[in-house]
Amino acid sequence: MKYTAQAVIQAPVEAIDLETWLFTLSDAEYQAAARGHRAAGTFVQDGRRGTVNVETVGGTLLIQHYLEQQAGPTHVDMLSERSRGYLFHLVPVPVWVRWT
């Protein structure tokens, strides 16, 4: 399954810094952004930055471990090749997720 969504940010490009926002987003800010957001954090693996997100989408628990592919003020590309969804919060299902 593939899902894509886009959003327009009503701000001058000079005021946008997605890279800083993503890698400094606190757990509390992540949880406040959506009802299904459970936890978030950052890490460094083999010299690459990453994030871990825990959320519930449509009743399915998702745990996503993203690694930075590319990051800059106006474009961030993160890849999670080892995300897991848990059907009924019990049955693990591998999920591949790209966040751009």
N, C-alpha and C positions, 0 to 999 in steps of 0.2 A: 504494500500500500504506500502511496506517496501523497503527502499533503504539503501544500505550499500556501503561505499567507504573506501579505505585504501590508505595510503601514506607511503612511506619509507623515513625516515629522515636520510640524510647522515651526521651523526655526532656521536661522541662517546657518549654513554649513560650518562657519567658523565657530559656532557655539556648540557643535556636536563633537563628543569624544567617546565613541562607543567602547573603545579599548579600555580606557580608564574606568568607565562606568561598569563594564562587565567584571573586571578583575578587582574592583573595590566594593562591589555590591555586598552588603551585609546580609547575614541570614535573616535578620528581622525585616529588612527591606524586601527581600525575595518573598518571604511569607506574606507580607502586606500587599503584594502586587496581585495576588489571585487566591481565591479560596482553596484551591487544590494544592498550592505550594506548601510543602512540609518542611524542607530544609535545603540549605545550599552552603557551599564552601569552595575554597580555591586550594590548589596544590601545585607543586612543580615536580615533574617526572622527566628524568633524563634531559634536564635543561629546558623543557617546554612547560608552559603554564597550562593549567587545566582547571576545570570546575566540576563539581559533583552537585547534582540537583536531585531532590526527591520530591515527587509530586503524585497526585492522584488525578487521572484523566478518565472520565467516563466509568468510574468505579474500579479502574485498574491502577495499581501502584506501579510507578515507574521510577527506576533508579538509573540515572544517566551519568556516565563518566566521560566528559568531553576533554579532548586535547586540542590545543591551539594549532591550527593549520596556517593561519595568517591573521594578523591583527594590526589595525591602524585606527586613526580617529573616525573614519567614515565607513570602514568595512571590517567586519570580523567574521572569520570562518572557523567554526569549531566542529570536530568530528568525534562521535562516540561510537566506536565499533563494539563496545562491550556493555551497552545498556541492557537492562533487564526489565521486563514487564512482569508483573505477578498477577495473574488472573485469580480472582477471588482472594487476593492477597496471599495466595498459597502456591500456585503453579507457576514456576519460572518459564518465561518465554524470551529468547534472545531478540533484541531489537537494535537495529543500526540506525543512528540518528545523525543528521548533519544540521547544524544551526548556522545560518549565514545572515 
